[in-house]
């Protein structure tokens, strides 16, 4: 549903959402389903490649190496993704399983095992040699620890954002595509107004800012300096050997080696093996263009593949993407101090998409009920001493 241009006084919403990518579109759906009058604003026409939700696929892991506190969120997110699949009549999740692997004693693999034990998850632990025997594509060192999550898998991220969009609009949400929020102004009555690059002004009884790389600049005038760094990343698809990399023979993966932390996906929909590097990357300014995928990016991924997945073939295509990183790599989901109706979600640090469904639900609950079922305390901005200015 589009909105005609008109004076701002005609547009007062229950919630205005600045940024309609993964988190924003999910929030818009759950809010509109609750009966709220919702406006979504986005600089593109989602799903698109302007933010962090492009690239076709994302892993959804349950035994979480980033901390056991994420596990309840991941499990609830999985339930909600199933609901969205049903409501949209669209397949969004592939139960490929996920292989986590690292040298024995590595903190990530130990946290995977600990979080699985704490929450009673199905996790199958084995040596590198045993993993190579089970999945012939791999050449892991014999002394590695490999942990397989059979219930985890892959989400089709762009399809998911599109599904949330259709479902939200069907519930009455309104989307203003190709429109960027440039400023958020609190009002004396507790509402807030979002000013757009078009000059239009939209007032919400509540506002959610989840605009990716633009979030920090939108929040800063409200005396909140978010410690977020925009980082350039890359990923690519490669030719595959017949059968070896198919979903029934090769799981998604997250592997730590002496070459860094790499992740990847089986050959889904005939697109080939997708792989990328999660760590490192190049910091870039919020308004800078990303340098295109180049030979150095290709080499960085191919060195890993040649050593550990030698059955992979030639590069098909490579792309850049971006992470909005926090110092501790945990998210920031909070209200702006002194402005209880201005909410924000940012700093997803390259591992947020899988949680879009549960974070959208939680933000909707915070607005409609005052609190959420999900425990978001880990993500409070107050953990950064320099968070306020």
C-alpha positions as CSV (number, residue, x, y, z in Angstrom):
1,X,0.0,0.0,0.0
2,X,1.5,3.4,-1.0
3,X,0.9,6.7,0.7
4,X,0.2,9.9,-1.3
5,X,2.2,13.0,-0.6
6,X,0.4,15.3,1.8
7,X,0.9,17.5,4.8
8,X,2.3,15.7,7.9
9,X,-0.8,16.5,10.0
10,X,-2.7,13.9,8.0
11,X,-0.2,11.2,9.0
12,X,-0.2,10.1,12.6
13,X,0.6,6.4,13.1
14,X,0.8,4.1,16.1
15,X,4.3,3.2,14.9
16,X,6.7,4.7,12.3
17,X,9.5,2.3,11.4
18,X,12.7,3.8,9.9
19,X,14.3,1.0,8.0
20,X,12.2,-1.8,6.5
21,X,14.9,-4.5,6.1
22,X,14.9,-7.7,8.1
23,X,14.2,-6.3,11.6
24,X,12.0,-3.5,10.4
25,X,9.8,-5.5,8.2
26,X,9.4,-8.2,10.8
27,X,8.4,-5.6,13.4
28,X,6.0,-4.1,10.9
29,X,4.3,-7.5,10.5
30,X,3.9,-8.3,14.2
31,X,2.7,-4.8,15.0
32,X,0.2,-4.6,12.2
33,X,-1.1,-8.1,13.1
34,X,-1.7,-6.7,16.6
35,X,-3.9,-4.0,15.1
36,X,-1.4,-1.1,15.2
37,X,-1.4,1.5,12.4
38,X,2.1,1.1,11.0
39,X,4.2,3.0,8.5
40,X,7.4,1.5,7.2
41,X,10.1,3.7,5.5
42,X,13.0,2.4,3.5
43,X,15.6,4.0,1.2
44,X,15.1,1.0,-1.2
45,X,12.3,-1.3,-2.3
46,X,12.8,-4.3,0.0
47,X,14.0,-6.9,-0.3
48,X,17.1,-5.3,-1.9
49,X,20.9,-5.2,-1.9
50,X,21.3,-1.8,-0.1
51,X,21.6,-3.2,3.4
52,X,22.4,-6.4,5.2
53,X,19.7,-8.9,4.1
54,X,20.8,-9.7,0.5
55,X,22.8,-12.7,-0.6
56,X,19.9,-15.3,-0.8
57,X,20.7,-17.3,2.3
58,X,21.6,-17.2,6.0
59,X,22.5,-19.9,8.5
60,X,20.2,-20.4,11.5
61,X,22.2,-22.1,14.3
62,X,20.7,-23.2,17.6
63,X,23.8,-24.3,19.7
64,X,25.3,-20.9,19.7
65,X,29.0,-20.3,19.9
66,X,28.4,-16.6,20.6
67,X,26.8,-17.4,23.9
68,X,24.1,-19.6,25.5
69,X,21.9,-16.6,26.1
70,X,21.1,-16.6,22.4
71,X,19.7,-20.1,22.4
72,X,16.2,-19.3,23.6
73,X,16.0,-16.6,21.0
74,X,17.1,-18.9,18.3
75,X,14.6,-21.6,19.2
76,X,11.8,-19.1,19.4
77,X,12.9,-17.6,16.1
78,X,12.8,-21.1,14.5
79,X,9.2,-21.5,15.7
80,X,8.2,-18.1,14.2
81,X,9.9,-18.9,10.9
82,X,7.7,-22.0,10.6
83,X,4.7,-19.8,11.3
84,X,5.7,-17.3,8.6
85,X,6.3,-20.2,6.1
86,X,2.8,-21.4,6.8
87,X,1.2,-17.9,6.6
88,X,3.0,-17.0,3.5
89,X,2.7,-20.4,1.8
90,X,6.4,-20.2,1.0
91,X,9.4,-22.4,1.9
92,X,11.8,-20.2,3.9
93,X,13.8,-22.8,5.8
94,X,16.0,-25.7,4.6
95,X,16.8,-28.3,7.3
96,X,20.3,-29.0,6.1
97,X,21.9,-29.3,9.5
98,X,24.9,-27.1,10.6
99,X,28.5,-28.3,11.1
100,X,30.5,-26.3,13.6
101,X,34.2,-27.2,13.7
102,X,37.4,-25.8,15.3
103,X,40.6,-27.0,17.0
104,X,40.0,-28.8,20.3
105,X,39.8,-26.3,23.1
106,X,38.6,-23.4,20.9
107,X,36.2,-21.1,22.9
108,X,33.6,-21.1,20.1
109,X,33.3,-24.9,19.9
110,X,33.3,-25.2,23.7
111,X,30.5,-22.7,23.9
112,X,28.6,-24.6,21.2
113,X,28.8,-27.7,23.3
114,X,28.0,-25.9,26.5
115,X,24.9,-24.1,25.1
116,X,23.6,-27.4,23.6
117,X,24.0,-29.2,27.0
118,X,22.4,-26.3,28.9
119,X,19.3,-26.3,26.7
120,X,19.1,-30.0,25.8
121,X,19.8,-29.6,22.1
122,X,20.5,-32.4,19.7
123,X,24.3,-32.0,19.1
124,X,26.5,-34.7,17.6
125,X,30.2,-34.3,18.5
126,X,33.0,-36.1,16.6
127,X,36.6,-35.7,15.5
128,X,37.7,-34.1,12.3
129,X,38.4,-37.5,10.9
130,X,34.9,-38.7,11.7
131,X,33.4,-35.6,10.1
132,X,35.4,-36.2,6.9
133,X,34.1,-39.7,6.7
134,X,30.5,-38.6,7.2
135,X,30.7,-35.7,4.7
136,X,33.3,-36.6,2.0
137,X,33.7,-33.0,0.8
138,X,35.6,-32.0,4.0
139,X,39.3,-32.3,4.7
140,X,39.3,-31.2,8.4
141,X,42.4,-31.9,10.5
142,X,42.1,-35.2,12.5
143,X,42.3,-33.4,15.9
144,X,39.5,-30.9,15.2
145,X,36.3,-31.1,17.1
146,X,33.2,-31.1,14.9
147,X,29.7,-30.6,16.2
148,X,26.7,-31.3,14.0
149,X,23.3,-29.7,14.7
150,X,20.7,-31.8,12.7
151,X,17.8,-29.5,13.4
152,X,19.5,-26.3,12.3
153,X,19.8,-25.2,8.7
154,X,19.4,-22.4,6.2
155,X,17.0,-19.5,5.8
156,X,16.2,-17.9,2.5
157,X,16.7,-14.3,3.7
158,X,15.4,-12.2,0.7
159,X,12.3,-14.5,0.4
160,X,11.7,-14.0,4.1
161,X,11.8,-10.2,3.9
162,X,9.5,-10.4,1.0
163,X,7.1,-12.7,2.9
164,X,7.1,-10.3,5.9
165,X,6.3,-7.4,3.5
166,X,3.4,-9.1,1.9
167,X,2.0,-10.3,5.3
168,X,2.4,-6.9,6.9
169,X,0.7,-5.1,4.0
170,X,-2.1,-7.6,4.1
171,X,-2.6,-6.7,7.8
172,X,-2.8,-3.0,6.9
173,X,0.8,-1.8,7.3
174,X,1.8,0.9,4.9
175,X,5.2,1.0,3.1
176,X,6.9,4.1,1.7
177,X,9.7,2.6,-0.4
178,X,12.6,4.6,-1.8
179,X,12.2,7.1,1.0
180,X,15.0,7.7,3.6
181,X,14.6,8.9,7.1
182,X,17.0,11.7,7.8
183,X,16.0,12.9,11.2
184,X,13.9,11.8,14.3
185,X,12.5,14.7,16.4
186,X,10.8,14.0,19.7
187,X,7.6,16.0,20.4
188,X,6.4,17.5,23.6
189,X,3.5,15.1,23.9
190,X,5.8,12.0,23.9
191,X,5.3,11.2,20.2
192,X,8.1,11.5,17.7
193,X,8.3,12.7,14.1
194,X,10.4,11.2,11.4
195,X,11.6,13.6,8.7
196,X,12.3,12.1,5.3
197,X,14.6,13.1,2.4
198,X,11.5,14.0,0.5
199,X,10.7,16.7,3.1
200,X,7.7,14.7,4.3
201,X,7.1,14.4,8.1
202,X,5.5,11.3,9.7
203,X,4.5,11.3,13.3
204,X,4.3,8.1,15.4
205,X,3.1,7.5,18.9
206,X,6.1,5.2,18.8
207,X,9.1,5.1,16.5
208,X,11.5,2.2,15.7
209,X,14.9,3.0,14.2
210,X,16.4,-0.1,12.5
211,X,18.0,1.5,9.5
212,X,21.3,-0.4,9.4
213,X,24.3,1.8,8.7
214,X,22.1,4.9,9.0
215,X,20.9,4.1,12.5
216,X,23.9,5.7,14.3
217,X,23.4,9.0,12.6
218,X,19.7,9.0,13.1
219,X,20.1,8.4,16.9
220,X,23.1,10.7,17.5
221,X,21.1,14.0,17.7
222,X,19.1,12.4,20.6
223,X,22.4,12.4,22.6
224,X,23.1,8.7,22.1
225,X,26.3,7.8,20.3
226,X,26.1,4.1,19.4
227,X,29.4,2.3,19.3
228,X,28.9,0.8,15.9
229,X,31.4,0.3,13.1
230,X,30.4,-0.4,9.5
231,X,32.6,-3.2,8.0
232,X,32.9,-4.4,4.4
233,X,32.6,-8.2,4.0
234,X,32.5,-10.5,1.0
235,X,30.9,-13.8,0.0
236,X,30.9,-15.9,-3.2
237,X,29.4,-18.9,-5.0
238,X,31.6,-21.6,-6.5
239,X,31.1,-24.5,-8.9
240,X,30.5,-27.8,-7.1
241,X,31.4,-31.5,-7.7
242,X,28.3,-33.6,-8.5
243,X,26.4,-34.9,-5.5
244,X,29.1,-34.0,-2.9
245,X,27.8,-30.5,-2.0
246,X,24.1,-31.3,-2.3
247,X,21.9,-30.5,0.8
248,X,21.4,-34.2,1.6
249,X,25.2,-34.7,1.6
250,X,26.7,-31.5,2.8
251,X,25.4,-29.3,5.7
252,X,25.8,-25.6,6.2
253,X,28.9,-24.8,8.2
254,X,30.7,-22.5,10.5
255,X,34.4,-23.4,10.8
256,X,37.4,-21.9,12.6
257,X,40.9,-22.6,11.2
258,X,44.2,-20.9,11.1
259,X,42.8,-19.0,8.1
260,X,40.0,-17.4,10.1
261,X,36.3,-18.1,10.6
262,X,34.6,-19.2,7.4
263,X,30.9,-20.1,6.9
264,X,29.1,-21.7,4.0
265,X,26.1,-23.3,2.5
266,X,25.3,-26.4,0.3
267,X,24.3,-26.2,-3.3
268,X,20.8,-24.8,-3.0
269,X,18.6,-24.3,-6.0
270,X,21.6,-25.1,-8.2
271,X,23.5,-21.9,-7.3
272,X,26.6,-23.7,-6.2
273,X,28.6,-23.7,-2.9
274,X,28.3,-20.3,-1.1
275,X,31.1,-19.4,1.2
276,X,32.5,-16.3,3.0
277,X,34.7,-15.2,5.8
278,X,33.1,-13.9,9.0
279,X,36.0,-12.4,10.8
280,X,38.2,-9.4,9.7
281,X,36.9,-7.2,7.0
282,X,37.5,-3.5,6.2
283,X,36.0,-0.6,8.2
284,X,34.2,1.9,6.0
285,X,32.5,5.2,6.6
286,X,28.7,5.1,7.0
287,X,28.2,7.0,3.7
288,X,31.0,5.4,1.7
289,X,30.4,3.1,-1.2
290,X,31.7,-0.5,-0.8
291,X,34.5,-1.5,-3.1
292,X,33.3,-4.2,-5.4
293,X,34.4,-7.9,-5.0
294,X,37.9,-8.3,-6.4
295,X,40.8,-10.7,-6.8
296,X,42.0,-10.4,-3.2
297,X,38.5,-11.2,-1.9
298,X,38.4,-14.2,-4.2
299,X,41.8,-15.4,-3.0
300,X,40.8,-15.1,0.6
301,X,37.9,-17.5,0.2
302,X,39.6,-19.8,-2.3
303,X,42.7,-20.4,0.0
304,X,40.3,-21.8,2.6
305,X,38.3,-23.9,0.0
306,X,41.5,-25.4,-1.6
307,X,42.7,-26.6,1.8
308,X,39.5,-27.8,3.5
309,X,36.9,-28.3,0.7
310,X,39.1,-29.3,-2.3
311,X,36.2,-30.6,-4.3
312,X,34.8,-27.1,-4.8
313,X,35.4,-25.5,-8.2
314,X,35.7,-22.2,-10.0
315,X,34.2,-18.9,-8.8
316,X,30.8,-18.3,-10.2
317,X,30.1,-14.8,-8.7
318,X,31.2,-12.8,-5.7
319,X,29.6,-9.9,-3.8
320,X,30.2,-7.5,-1.1
321,X,28.1,-7.1,2.0
322,X,28.4,-5.2,5.3
323,X,28.3,-5.8,9.0
324,X,27.4,-3.2,11.5
325,X,29.7,-4.2,14.3
326,X,29.6,-3.5,18.1
327,X,32.7,-3.8,20.3
328,X,31.5,-7.1,21.9
329,X,29.6,-8.3,18.7
330,X,26.3,-8.5,20.6
331,X,23.3,-6.6,19.3
332,X,22.0,-3.3,20.6
333,X,18.2,-3.2,21.2
334,X,16.9,-0.5,23.5
335,X,15.0,2.7,23.9
336,X,16.6,6.1,23.6
337,X,17.2,7.4,27.1
338,X,14.7,10.1,28.0
339,X,12.5,9.1,25.0
340,X,10.8,5.9,26.0
341,X,8.8,5.7,22.8
342,X,11.8,5.9,20.5
343,X,13.1,2.3,20.1
344,X,16.1,1.1,18.1
345,X,17.7,-2.1,17.0
346,X,21.2,-2.0,15.6
347,X,24.7,-3.5,15.6
348,X,23.8,-7.0,14.5
349,X,27.4,-7.8,13.8
350,X,26.9,-10.3,11.0
351,X,24.9,-12.8,12.9
352,X,21.5,-11.1,13.4
353,X,19.3,-12.2,10.5
354,X,18.3,-15.6,12.0
355,X,16.7,-13.7,14.9
356,X,14.7,-11.2,12.8
357,X,11.4,-13.0,13.5
358,X,11.8,-13.1,17.3
359,X,13.3,-9.6,17.5
360,X,10.4,-8.3,15.4
361,X,8.0,-10.0,17.7
362,X,9.8,-8.7,20.8
363,X,9.8,-5.1,19.6
364,X,6.1,-5.3,18.8
365,X,5.4,-6.7,22.3
366,X,7.5,-3.9,23.9
367,X,5.3,-1.3,22.2
368,X,1.9,-3.0,22.6
369,X,2.4,-4.5,26.0
370,X,5.3,-2.6,27.6
371,X,7.6,-5.7,27.8
372,X,8.5,-8.7,25.6
373,X,8.4,-12.4,26.3
374,X,12.0,-12.6,25.0
375,X,14.8,-11.6,27.3
376,X,16.7,-8.8,25.5
377,X,18.7,-7.6,28.5
378,X,22.0,-8.8,26.9
379,X,21.4,-6.1,24.3
380,X,20.9,-3.0,26.5
381,X,22.9,0.0,25.4
382,X,23.8,0.7,29.0
383,X,26.5,-1.9,28.8
384,X,28.7,0.6,26.9
385,X,29.8,3.3,29.3
386,X,30.3,5.8,26.4
387,X,26.8,5.0,25.0
388,X,25.4,8.4,26.0
389,X,26.9,11.8,25.3
